[in-house]
Amino acid sequence: MPFIPHTKEDVAEMLASIGAKTIEELFDEIPKELISDELTGVPPGLSEMEITRLMMARATQDGFYQNFIGAGAYEHHIPAAVWQITTRGEFYSSYTPYQAEASQGTLQLLYEYQSMMASLTGMDVSNASMYDGATALAEAALMAVRSHKSSRRILIPQTVHPVYRQVVRAIVSNQKIEVVELPYCTECGQILPESLANSNHEDFAALVIPQPNFFGVLEQVDALTDWAHSKNAFAIGVVNPTTLAVLTPPGEWGSKGADIAVGEGQPLGIPLSSGGPYFGFMACKNELVRQMPGRIIGRTTDLDDKEGFVLTLQAREQHIRRSKATSNICTNQGLMVTAATIFMSLVGPEGLRRVAAQSHANTLELIEQLVKIKGVERTFSGPVFHEAPLTLSPPVADVLNKLKQKGILGGYNLQGQYPELGNTLLVCATETKTESDLRNYATAMQQVLG
């Protein structure tokens, strides 16, 4: 809550200077029947010290849990400097970053963000972000259809995040674009390129390729990318930015590389906070840049040969004719992008590699400990990044409830979205987990399964 320093004398002086007796007179144009009476049932105000004590008590009631849930939102360590810098007034309250009046500092930061994301994804160009990963994928599908021109079909594997698939359908369904879901191998958790080669999928604009997929399993991205290109279609990579520190970036998949790369930027310095806010990133090849939604910041020089940063491409209806707009997105989650840029600047390439490597190692260690327990088996045998599905003998919901009673958020129940997998639990371990945390989880699981 902001601190408002005005005393009663200050308020009286301000009212007198504008010729009003009370604050209520400032709202006298509102009809009386629309004005609420005094609130009932609201307790008396508390002092700052009393409020602090109350909030601490409430937080204690919520409890502290060891979090092993992934499924698209990941708990990573965020250096304190990231949000200390992000919430400085120059960034936190600067003018809306998509307007022409944006400050040079804001434009330069977005330019640096674009440079980092293009380098991380191995693509030619990045825009200045999207709403979130799911809407970024939907925009990529629209972008592919516009660029392809002859087909209005998108192939999306069932191994793509279920929410992403729902969002894509919601956004493109009224634009006469067909979304075709591809089944996966229930033994390996992947889309098998050989099954696609023998399929009758013809005349489609793009193939969506997740890496890693929703199960944490690594897809055969090179073969899938080349297969899409052999069908004269675009390849859209959906990637976790943390993995790009150790895995081949989408710009290098197959013989030509993916055409568009999108994903969720939350792992880059954005805390888990009741479901958001997040931000989506998008990068592409140069030949598709004119179809890219959102906005792109460019670097140039002025008449005095001084460096400056400008909004170059912003092909949306706020700037051009509605019929010519590539998108109607109205924000780029500028503050989240600011935090991500600062995060990447602070940890650097080596720091990001360490985060990825430790997350991968912790997950493998957790899996190794859990599969020793009777009633726990690996669902798939293929390589994974920092999460993996496990098949349990008892119902997953019951196991998760019992683990929560022990202070552990044990993972994500896959049974709702993937009933064919049975009692399957998706577990995740990032670099934030210690050896003690992993042993504690395994011990708790052993106790729950008896």
C-alpha positions in Angstrom: 0.0 0.0 0.0 1.5 3.4 -0.9 2.3 5.9 1.9 0.1 9.0 1.5 1.8 11.8 3.6 -1.1 14.4 3.5 -2.2 15.6 6.9 -5.7 16.8 7.7 -4.3 20.4 7.5 -2.8 19.6 4.0 -6.2 18.3 2.8 -8.0 21.3 4.2 -5.6 23.7 2.5 -5.9 22.0 -0.9 -9.7 22.0 -0.7 -9.7 25.7 0.2 -7.5 26.5 -2.8 -10.0 25.0 -5.2 -13.1 26.3 -3.4 -14.4 23.0 -2.0 -15.4 22.4 1.6 -15.1 18.6 1.6 -13.6 15.8 -0.6 -17.2 14.6 -1.2 -18.0 17.8 -3.1 -15.5 16.7 -5.7 -17.8 13.9 -6.6 -21.2 15.7 -6.4 -21.9 15.0 -10.1 -22.5 11.3 -9.2 -26.3 10.7 -8.6 -27.0 10.0 -4.9 -28.7 6.7 -5.7 -25.4 5.4 -7.0 -23.4 6.4 -4.0 -22.8 3.6 -1.5 -23.5 4.0 2.2 -20.7 3.4 4.7 -19.4 -0.1 4.5 -20.6 -2.6 7.1 -18.8 -5.6 8.4 -15.4 -4.0 7.8 -13.3 -4.1 11.0 -11.6 -1.0 12.4 -8.3 0.1 10.8 -5.1 -1.3 12.2 -1.7 0.2 12.7 1.2 -0.7 10.4 2.7 -2.9 13.2 -0.6 -4.7 13.7 -1.1 -5.3 10.0 2.5 -6.7 9.7 1.8 -9.1 12.6 -1.5 -10.2 11.1 0.0 -10.9 7.6 2.8 -12.9 9.2 0.2 -15.0 11.0 -1.7 -15.5 7.8 1.5 -16.5 6.0 2.3 -19.0 8.7 -1.1 -20.6 8.3 -0.4 -21.0 4.6 2.7 -23.0 5.5 5.9 -23.5 3.6 6.1 -26.3 1.0 8.9 -27.9 -0.9 7.8 -27.4 -4.5 8.3 -30.2 -7.1 5.6 -29.0 -9.5 6.7 -27.9 -13.0 4.3 -28.3 -15.9 5.1 -24.9 -17.5 5.9 -22.8 -14.4 9.3 -23.3 -12.8 10.8 -22.3 -9.5 14.3 -20.9 -10.1 16.6 -18.8 -7.9 16.3 -15.1 -8.7 19.2 -12.9 -7.6 18.0 -10.1 -5.3 19.5 -7.5 -7.7 17.1 -8.5 -10.5 14.0 -7.0 -8.9 15.8 -4.4 -7.0 16.8 -2.9 -10.3 13.6 -3.8 -12.1 11.5 -1.8 -9.6 13.5 1.3 -9.8 11.3 4.2 -10.9 13.1 4.5 -14.3 11.8 1.1 -15.3 8.9 0.4 -13.0 6.9 3.6 -13.8 8.3 4.6 -17.1 5.9 5.5 -19.9 4.1 2.6 -21.6 6.9 0.9 -23.6 5.0 0.4 -26.9 4.4 4.1 -27.5 6.6 6.3 -29.6 7.3 8.5 -26.6 9.1 5.6 -24.8 12.4 6.7 -23.3 15.7 5.9 -24.8 16.5 3.8 -21.7 13.4 1.7 -22.2 14.0 1.2 -25.9 17.7 0.3 -25.3 16.7 -2.3 -22.7 14.2 -3.8 -25.1 16.8 -3.8 -27.9 19.2 -5.7 -25.6 16.4 -8.1 -24.7 15.8 -8.8 -28.4 19.6 -9.4 -29.0 19.7 -11.8 -26.1 16.7 -13.8 -27.2 17.8 -14.0 -30.8 21.2 -15.3 -29.6 19.6 -17.7 -27.2 17.2 -19.2 -29.7 19.7 -19.1 -32.6 17.2 -17.1 -34.7 17.7 -14.0 -36.8 15.4 -11.6 -35.1 13.2 -11.4 -31.9 10.3 -9.1 -31.2 9.8 -7.2 -27.9 7.7 -10.0 -26.3 4.1 -11.3 -26.1 1.5 -11.9 -23.4 2.7 -15.4 -22.5 4.0 -18.6 -24.0 0.5 -19.9 -24.9 -0.6 -16.8 -26.8 2.9 -16.6 -28.4 2.3 -20.0 -29.9 -1.2 -18.9 -31.2 0.4 -15.9 -32.8 3.1 -18.1 -34.3 0.3 -20.3 -35.9 -1.4 -17.2 -37.3 2.0 -15.9 -38.6 2.7 -19.3 -40.3 -0.7 -19.3 -42.0 -0.2 -15.7 -43.3 3.2 -16.6 -44.6 2.3 -20.0 -46.1 -0.7 -18.5 -48.0 -2.1 -21.8 -49.4 -2.8 -23.8 -46.3 -4.9 -23.1 -43.1 -4.0 -26.2 -41.2 -1.6 -26.4 -38.2 -0.3 -29.7 -36.8 0.2 -29.7 -33.0 1.4 -32.7 -31.1 -0.4 -33.8 -28.0 2.9 -33.5 -26.2 2.6 -29.7 -26.4 1.4 -28.2 -23.1 -2.4 -28.7 -22.9 -3.1 -25.1 -22.0 -1.1 -24.0 -25.1 -3.2 -26.2 -27.3 -6.4 -24.8 -25.8 -5.3 -21.2 -26.2 -4.3 -21.9 -29.9 -7.7 -23.4 -30.6 -9.5 -20.5 -28.9 -7.6 -17.9 -30.9 -7.5 -19.4 -34.3 -10.8 -21.4 -34.4 -12.9 -18.4 -35.6 -10.4 -17.6 -38.3 -11.1 -20.7 -40.3 -7.8 -22.3 -39.3 -7.9 -26.1 -38.6 -5.8 -27.4 -35.7 -4.9 -31.1 -36.1 -3.6 -32.8 -33.0 -0.9 -35.5 -33.5 -0.9 -38.5 -31.2 2.3 -39.5 -29.4 4.0 -42.7 -28.6 2.7 -43.8 -25.1 5.8 -45.9 -24.6 8.4 -43.2 -25.2 6.4 -40.0 -24.7 7.5 -38.6 -28.1 6.2 -37.8 -31.5 7.8 -40.4 -33.7 9.1 -39.0 -37.0 8.7 -42.4 -38.7 5.0 -42.4 -37.8 4.6 -39.0 -39.4 6.5 -40.1 -42.5 3.9 -42.9 -43.0 0.9 -40.6 -42.3 -1.3 -38.9 -44.7 -0.7 -35.4 -43.4 -0.4 -33.2 -46.4 -1.0 -29.5 -47.1 -0.4 -27.9 -43.7 1.1 -24.6 -42.9 3.2 -25.5 -39.9 4.3 -28.3 -37.5 4.6 -27.3 -33.9 7.7 -29.0 -32.2 8.0 -28.8 -28.4 11.5 -29.1 -26.9 11.3 -30.4 -24.2 7.7 -31.5 -24.5 5.1 -31.2 -21.7 6.4 -34.5 -20.2 9.9 -33.1 -20.0 10.9 -35.6 -22.7 13.3 -34.5 -25.5 11.7 -34.7 -28.9 13.6 -35.7 -32.1 13.7 -32.1 -33.3 16.1 -32.5 -36.2 14.0 -35.2 -37.9 10.7 -33.4 -37.2 12.0 -30.1 -38.5 13.3 -31.6 -41.7 10.0 -33.5 -42.2 8.0 -30.3 -41.9 10.3 -28.6 -44.5 10.0 -31.6 -46.8 6.2 -30.9 -46.8 6.8 -27.2 -47.7 5.6 -26.2 -44.2 7.1 -24.1 -41.4 8.6 -25.5 -38.3 7.5 -23.8 -35.0 9.7 -24.6 -32.0 8.1 -24.3 -28.5 11.1 -24.1 -26.1 12.0 -23.6 -22.5 14.6 -20.8 -22.4 16.6 -22.4 -19.7 17.1 -25.5 -21.8 18.7 -23.4 -24.6 21.8 -23.0 -22.5 22.6 -26.7 -23.0 20.4 -27.9 -25.8 20.6 -27.2 -29.5 18.7 -23.9 -30.2 15.8 -24.1 -32.6 17.6 -22.0 -35.2 20.0 -25.0 -35.6 17.4 -27.8 -35.8 17.6 -30.0 -38.8 19.3 -28.9 -42.0 17.7 -25.5 -42.1 16.6 -24.7 -38.6 13.2 -24.0 -37.3 11.4 -21.0 -38.8 9.8 -19.6 -35.7 10.6 -20.1 -32.0 8.3 -19.2 -29.1 8.0 -20.0 -25.5 7.4 -18.8 -21.9 9.9 -16.4 -20.4 8.9 -17.0 -16.8 12.0 -19.1 -16.0 14.1 -16.0 -16.7 13.8 -14.1 -13.4 10.0 -14.1 -13.0 8.8 -15.5 -9.6 6.0 -17.9 -9.2 3.2 -15.6 -8.1 -0.3 -17.1 -8.1 -0.3 -17.7 -11.8 1.4 -14.7 -13.3 2.2 -12.3 -14.8 4.4 -14.0 -17.3 5.6 -13.0 -20.8 6.0 -14.8 -24.1 8.9 -14.6 -26.4 9.0 -15.0 -30.2 11.9 -15.1 -32.6 12.0 -16.0 -36.3 14.1 -16.0 -39.5 14.6 -12.7 -41.4 12.3 -13.7 -44.3 9.4 -13.9 -41.9 10.0 -10.6 -40.0 7.3 -8.7 -41.8 4.7 -11.2 -40.5 5.9 -11.0 -36.9 3.4 -9.5 -34.5 4.2 -7.2 -31.7 7.0 -4.6 -32.0 10.7 -4.6 -32.8 13.2 -2.1 -31.5 16.0 -0.9 -33.9 19.3 0.8 -33.4 20.2 3.8 -35.6 22.0 7.1 -35.6 20.6 10.7 -35.7 21.6 13.6 -37.8 24.5 14.3 -35.4 25.7 10.7 -35.8 24.7 9.9 -32.2 23.4 6.4 -31.5 19.7 6.1 -30.8 17.0 3.4 -30.4 13.6 3.5 -32.2 10.5 1.5 -32.7 10.9 0.1 -36.2 8.2 -2.5 -36.9 4.9 -2.3 -35.0 2.3 -3.7 -37.4 -0.8 -3.7 -35.3 -4.1 -1.9 -35.6 -3.1 0.9 -33.2 -0.6 2.1 -35.8 -1.9 1.0 -39.2 -5.3 0.1 -40.8 -7.0 -2.7 -38.9 -7.3 -4.9 -42.0 -3.5 -4.7 -42.5 -2.6 -5.4 -38.9 -0.7 -8.7 -38.1 -2.0 -8.8 -34.6 -4.2 -7.0 -32.0 -2.0 -7.7 -29.0 -1.9 -4.6 -26.8 0.9 -5.1 -24.4 4.3 -6.7 -24.4 4.6 -7.4 -20.6 7.3 -4.8 -20.5 8.1 -5.0 -16.8 8.5 -8.8 -17.0 10.8 -8.4 -20.0 12.8 -5.8 -18.0 13.3 -8.3 -15.2 14.3 -11.1 -17.7 16.8 -8.8 -19.4 18.4 -7.9 -16.1 18.4 -11.6 -15.1 20.1 -12.7 -18.2 22.6 -9.9 -17.9 23.5 -10.8 -14.3 23.8 -14.6 -14.7 25.3 -14.5 -18.1 25.7 -17.5 -20.5 27.8 -19.5 -18.0 25.3 -18.9 -15.2 22.4 -20.0 -17.3 24.3 -23.2 -18.3 24.9 -23.9 -14.6 21.2 -23.5 -13.8 20.2 -25.8 -16.6 22.9 -28.4 -15.8 22.0 -28.5 -12.1 18.3 -28.6 -12.8 18.9 -31.6 -15.1 21.1 -33.3 -12.5 18.7 -32.8 -9.7 15.8 -34.3 -11.7 17.8 -37.4 -12.6 18.8 -37.8 -9.0 15.2 -37.5 -7.8 14.0 -40.0 -10.3 16.7 -42.4 -9.3 15.6 -42.2 -5.7 11.9 -42.5 -6.4 12.0 -45.5 -8.7 13.6 -47.5 -6.0 10.3 -47.3 -4.1 7.9 -50.1 -4.7 4.9 -48.7 -6.6 6.9 -46.1 -8.5 8.1 -46.6 -12.1 9.3 -44.3 -14.9 6.5 -43.8 -17.4 8.9 -43.2 -20.3 12.5 -44.3 -20.7 13.7 -41.6 -23.0 16.0 -38.6 -22.1 14.4 -35.7 -20.1 15.4 -32.3 -19.1 14.2 -31.1 -15.6 10.9 -32.9 -15.2 9.7 -36.4 -15.9 6.5 -38.5 -15.5 6.3 -41.3 -13.0 3.6 -44.0 -12.9 2.3 -44.8 -9.4 0.4 -47.8 -8.1 -2.2 -45.8 -6.0 -4.2 -42.8 -7.3 -2.1 -39.8 -7.9 -4.5 -37.4 -6.2 -4.4 -39.4 -3.0 -0.6 -39.4 -3.1 -0.4 -35.7 -3.7 -2.8 -35.0 -0.8 -0.7 -37.1 1.6 2.5 -35.5 0.4 1.1 -32.0 1.0 0.3 -32.9 4.6 4.1 -33.6 4.9 4.9 -30.1 3.5 5.6 -31.3 -0.1 4.0 -30.2 -3.3 4.8 -33.5 -5.1 4.1 -32.7 -8.7 1.4 -32.4 -11.3 -1.3 -35.0 -11.8 -1.4 -35.9 -15.5 -4.5 -38.1 -15.3 -6.9 -35.2 -16.2 -5.2 -34.3 -19.5 -3.7 -37.7 -20.3 -6.0 -40.4 -19.0 -4.4 -43.0 -21.2 -1.3 -42.9 -19.0 -3.2 -44.0 -15.9 -1.9 -42.9 -12.5 0.9 -40.7 -13.7 2.7 -37.9 -11.8 4.8 -35.3 -13.4 7.7 -34.3 -11.1 10.2 -31.4 -11.5 13.4 -30.5 -9.7 15.2 -27.3 -10.5 18.6 -25.9 -9.3 16.8 -24.7 -6.1 16.6 -28.2 -4.7 19.4 -29.5 -2.4 20.4 -33.2 -1.8 18.5 -32.9 1.5 15.3 -31.8 -0.3 15.5 -34.7 -2.7 16.0 -37.2 0.1 13.2 -35.7 2.0 10.8 -36.1 -1.0 11.9 -39.7 -1.5 11.4 -40.5 2.2 8.0 -38.9 2.2 7.0 -40.9 -0.9 8.2 -44.1 0.7 6.1 -43.4 3.8 3.0 -42.5 1.7 3.2 -45.7 -0.4 3.9 -47.8 2.7 
